[in-house]
Amino acid sequence: MADVEILHNWNLSPAKARQLQEKLRGRISLHPMQKKPQFVGGLDCSLDKRKGRIFAAAVVFSFPELELLETAAAELPLVFPYVPGLLSFREIPVCLEAVKKLQTPVDLWLIDGQGIAHPRRLGLASHLGLFLNTPTLGCAKSRLIGTYDEPKPEKGSFSWLYDKDEKIGAVVRTRTGVKPLFISPGHLCSFEDAIKYTLACTTKYRLPEPTRTAHQTVGKIKATD
């Protein structure tokens, strides 16, 4: 069972949540990972607004073989409203419930969402990293903030994502000729780590295997609920 640090409760107004983000951002540490991961994890969520439920799937792969070793899922009532920039307050509680069910110790989490590429530098991957005390990176399909130059079309090409003069992520081509992903470090990893391990976990699809499989898994769970 994974260890999870309880940082705060979830009974917060959007205004209090923003204040908490400003406080927690100072705890984010971006430095090169201390060791090569043996196990990488993926997390993704899905909502059923009609039923007022939120689902999460956590998956674990061996690295670098990318063999699927374990999956876990969780479901909770949908409590926090949709507020741009506050996605983590909606999704983290159910993500943690899924992570707690895993037996394999994950060394690096790839999260379907933003890391520090966030207005207050505390996207879902960064916020989760603080709870898990494990390296995390954000692997988003779309840009939340920032400006960038389009990377070259070949797989592995990237350009930096900036908020004014501050580097906040990278726009990474994970497959030749397809739309890039928006990659940012979450916690306990560097920009270079985030790019390196995203590409290392990507096979023949646009999405890296951990987040792709988590997305597929949570979609099946929602469909059968």
Secondary structure, 3 states (H helix, E strand, C coil): CCCCCCCCCCCCCHHHHHHHHHHHHHHCCCCCCCCCCCEEEEEEEEEECCCCEEEEEEEEEECCCCCEEEEEEEEEECCCCCCCCCHHHHHHHHHHHHHHCCCCCCCEEEECCCCCCCCCCCCHHHHHHHHHCCCEEEEECCCCCCECCCCCCCCCCEEEEEECCEEEEEEECCCCCCCCEEEEEEECCCHHHHHHHHHHCCCCCCCCHHHHHHHHHHHHHHHHC
